[in-house]
Amino acid sequence: MNKNTKKILEILKKTYQEATTELKHENPLQLLVATILSAQCTDERVNKVTPALFNKYITVEDFASSDMEELKSIIKSTGFFNQKAKFIKGMSEKIVKDFNSSVPDNIEELTKLPGVARKTANVVLGYAFGKTEGVVVDTHVKRISFRLGFTKEKNPDKIEQDLMNLFPRDEWIFISQAMVWHGRRLCKARKPSCDRCPLYELCPSGKEFYNKGEGKSSDQ
């Protein structure tokens, strides 16, 4: 890491010491389902849906044998519920059939499941199994990586590779979640709060936003 990147990591560690997934879960299966539901949906909304969902469907066999219409009705408020229900039921059936009813704990097998790409697989591996196989790249990580000059890529897989090359492996889980928290709290898409950002002096985009008046908090 260069000095600038190292300093950014230090500040993020100080600012977001407790950064972790905000999806509520008790086991790998629940996290897998919750992560699928989180696509194009806030974690807050997912967390309102999953208590009833996980109360009704406890095991992977429960999800595999679920009635599609009933499943859709429970997850409807997360958006794109037809596709998400199809993914959840399909991946559950495959886990039962091919993986002895146990959620796989490696990225090769996880990404063979319907609806599970690298982003979802990395979330499950990192927070359910404590395994660091890659960097989770969601819309927040993508935006902030570009603003901080970590990458010039737009493709999530290429952004992930840039971040994996930039940061030590033992920081991959933290750096992605810290950027998610930073994106939700300060570095928002439309109006980042540059005047309150601890990374302002190190951010290539900060002064540009601030000088345009786009990086000032609305209460000013």
C-alpha positions as CSV (number, residue, x, y, z in Angstrom):
1,M,0.0,0.0,0.0
2,N,1.1,3.5,-0.7
3,K,1.1,6.1,2.1
4,N,-2.2,7.6,1.1
5,T,-4.0,4.3,1.0
6,K,-2.5,3.2,4.3
7,K,-3.7,6.4,5.9
8,I,-7.2,6.0,4.5
9,L,-7.3,2.5,5.9
10,E,-6.2,3.8,9.3
11,I,-8.9,6.4,9.4
12,L,-11.6,4.0,8.3
13,K,-10.5,1.6,11.1
14,K,-10.7,4.4,13.6
15,T,-14.0,5.7,12.3
16,Y,-15.8,2.3,11.7
17,Q,-14.3,0.0,14.3
18,E,-17.3,-2.2,14.5
19,A,-18.1,-2.4,10.8
20,T,-19.8,-5.6,10.0
21,T,-22.8,-6.8,8.0
22,E,-26.1,-5.3,9.1
23,L,-28.1,-8.2,7.8
24,K,-29.5,-10.1,10.8
25,H,-28.9,-13.8,10.7
26,E,-28.1,-16.8,12.9
27,N,-26.5,-19.2,10.5
28,P,-25.0,-19.4,7.0
29,L,-28.4,-20.3,5.3
30,Q,-30.1,-17.2,6.8
31,L,-27.3,-15.0,5.7
32,L,-27.3,-16.4,2.2
33,V,-31.1,-15.8,1.9
34,A,-30.8,-12.3,3.4
35,T,-28.0,-11.4,1.0
36,I,-30.0,-12.5,-2.0
37,L,-32.9,-10.4,-0.7
38,S,-30.7,-7.4,-0.2
39,A,-30.1,-6.9,-4.0
40,Q,-31.6,-3.6,-5.0
41,C,-33.0,-3.3,-1.4
42,T,-31.8,-1.8,1.9
43,D,-30.6,-4.0,4.7
44,E,-33.2,-2.2,6.9
45,R,-36.0,-3.4,4.7
46,V,-34.6,-7.0,4.5
47,N,-34.3,-7.1,8.3
48,K,-38.0,-6.3,8.6
49,V,-38.9,-9.2,6.3
50,T,-36.6,-11.9,7.5
51,P,-38.0,-12.5,11.1
52,A,-41.3,-13.9,9.6
53,L,-39.5,-15.6,6.8
54,F,-37.0,-17.4,9.0
55,N,-39.7,-18.3,11.5
56,K,-41.6,-20.1,8.7
57,Y,-38.7,-21.6,6.8
58,I,-36.1,-22.9,9.3
59,T,-34.1,-25.5,7.3
60,V,-32.8,-25.5,3.7
61,E,-35.4,-28.3,3.1
62,D,-38.1,-25.9,4.2
63,F,-37.0,-23.4,1.6
64,A,-36.6,-26.1,-1.1
65,S,-40.1,-27.4,-0.6
66,S,-41.7,-24.0,-0.2
67,D,-44.8,-22.8,-2.1
68,M,-43.6,-20.2,-4.5
69,E,-46.6,-17.9,-4.2
70,E,-46.4,-18.0,-0.4
71,L,-42.7,-17.3,-0.5
72,K,-43.2,-14.4,-2.9
73,S,-45.9,-12.9,-0.6
74,I,-43.5,-12.9,2.4
75,I,-40.6,-11.3,0.5
76,K,-42.6,-9.0,-1.8
77,S,-41.6,-5.7,-0.1
78,T,-37.9,-6.3,-0.9
79,G,-38.6,-5.8,-4.6
80,F,-37.9,-8.1,-7.6
81,F,-39.6,-10.7,-5.5
82,N,-40.4,-13.1,-8.4
83,Q,-36.8,-13.4,-9.3
84,K,-35.6,-13.5,-5.7
85,A,-38.1,-16.3,-4.8
86,K,-36.9,-18.3,-7.8
87,F,-33.3,-17.9,-6.7
88,I,-34.0,-18.8,-3.0
89,K,-36.0,-21.9,-3.9
90,G,-33.5,-22.9,-6.6
91,M,-30.4,-22.5,-4.5
92,S,-32.0,-24.4,-1.7
93,E,-32.9,-27.3,-3.9
94,K,-29.4,-27.4,-5.2
95,I,-27.9,-27.3,-1.7
96,V,-30.2,-30.2,-0.7
97,K,-29.4,-32.2,-3.8
98,D,-25.7,-31.5,-4.3
99,F,-24.3,-30.4,-1.0
100,N,-25.9,-32.7,1.6
101,S,-28.2,-29.8,2.8
102,S,-25.2,-27.7,4.0
103,V,-24.3,-24.3,2.6
104,P,-21.0,-24.6,0.8
105,D,-18.0,-22.8,2.4
106,N,-16.0,-22.1,-0.6
107,I,-16.5,-19.6,-3.4
108,E,-16.3,-22.2,-6.3
109,E,-19.3,-24.1,-5.0
110,L,-21.2,-21.1,-3.7
111,T,-21.2,-19.4,-7.1
112,K,-22.7,-22.5,-8.6
113,L,-25.9,-21.8,-6.7
114,P,-28.8,-19.9,-8.5
115,G,-28.7,-16.2,-7.7
116,V,-25.2,-16.3,-6.1
117,A,-22.5,-14.3,-7.7
118,R,-19.1,-13.3,-6.2
119,K,-20.6,-10.4,-4.1
120,T,-23.1,-12.7,-2.3
121,A,-20.5,-15.5,-2.0
122,N,-18.0,-13.1,-0.4
123,V,-20.6,-11.9,2.1
124,V,-21.4,-15.4,3.2
125,L,-17.8,-16.6,3.3
126,G,-16.7,-13.6,5.3
127,Y,-19.5,-13.3,7.9
128,A,-20.8,-16.9,8.2
129,F,-17.5,-18.8,7.8
130,G,-14.8,-16.2,8.6
131,K,-13.1,-16.9,5.3
132,T,-11.5,-14.2,3.2
133,E,-11.7,-15.1,-0.5
134,G,-12.4,-11.7,-2.0
135,V,-13.8,-8.2,-1.5
136,V,-17.5,-7.5,-1.5
137,V,-18.3,-4.9,-4.2
138,D,-21.7,-3.4,-3.9
139,T,-22.9,0.0,-5.1
140,H,-21.3,1.8,-2.1
141,V,-18.0,0.1,-2.5
142,K,-18.0,0.8,-6.2
143,R,-18.8,4.5,-5.8
144,I,-16.3,5.1,-3.0
145,S,-13.5,3.1,-4.6
146,F,-13.8,5.3,-7.6
147,R,-14.0,8.6,-5.6
148,L,-11.0,7.7,-3.5
149,G,-9.0,6.7,-6.6
150,F,-8.7,3.1,-5.7
151,T,-9.9,2.1,-9.2
152,K,-10.9,3.5,-12.6
153,E,-13.0,0.4,-13.4
154,K,-16.7,0.2,-13.6
155,N,-17.1,-3.6,-13.7
156,P,-17.5,-5.0,-10.1
157,D,-15.2,-8.0,-10.8
158,K,-12.4,-5.7,-12.0
159,I,-13.0,-3.3,-9.1
160,E,-12.7,-6.3,-6.7
161,Q,-9.3,-7.3,-8.3
162,D,-8.0,-3.7,-7.9
163,L,-9.0,-3.7,-4.2
164,M,-7.5,-7.1,-3.7
165,N,-4.2,-5.9,-5.2
166,L,-4.3,-2.7,-3.2
167,F,-5.1,-4.1,0.3
168,P,-3.6,-7.0,2.3
169,R,-5.8,-10.1,2.3
170,D,-6.5,-9.8,6.0
171,E,-8.1,-6.4,5.4
172,W,-10.5,-7.4,2.6
173,I,-13.5,-8.1,4.7
174,F,-13.1,-4.9,6.8
175,I,-12.4,-2.6,3.9
176,S,-15.5,-3.5,2.0
177,Q,-17.8,-3.2,5.0
178,A,-16.1,0.0,6.1
179,M,-16.8,1.5,2.7
180,V,-20.4,0.3,2.8
181,W,-20.9,2.1,6.2
182,H,-19.1,5.2,4.9
183,G,-21.3,5.3,1.8
184,R,-24.5,5.0,3.9
185,R,-23.5,7.6,6.5
186,L,-21.4,10.2,4.7
187,C,-20.3,9.5,1.1
188,K,-23.7,9.3,-0.4
189,A,-24.3,9.1,-4.1
190,R,-26.1,12.4,-4.8
191,K,-24.7,14.6,-2.0
192,P,-21.7,13.4,-0.1
193,S,-21.1,15.2,3.2
194,C,-17.5,16.2,2.4
195,D,-17.5,18.8,5.2
196,R,-17.9,16.1,7.8
197,C,-15.8,13.4,6.1
198,P,-12.7,12.3,7.9
199,L,-11.2,11.3,4.6
200,Y,-11.7,14.7,3.0
201,E,-8.0,15.7,2.9
202,L,-7.0,12.4,1.3
203,C,-9.9,12.2,-1.2
204,P,-9.2,13.2,-4.8
205,S,-12.9,13.9,-5.3
206,G,-13.6,15.7,-2.1
207,K,-12.5,19.3,-3.1
208,E,-14.3,19.0,-6.4
209,F,-17.6,18.1,-4.7
210,Y,-17.1,20.7,-2.0
211,N,-16.2,23.6,-4.3
212,K,-19.4,22.9,-6.3
213,G,-21.4,23.1,-3.1
214,E,-22.3,19.4,-3.5
215,G,-20.3,18.2,-0.5
216,K,-21.8,20.4,2.2
217,S,-24.3,19.2,4.7
218,S,-27.9,20.3,4.2
219,D,-27.9,21.9,7.7
220,Q,-25.4,24.5,6.7
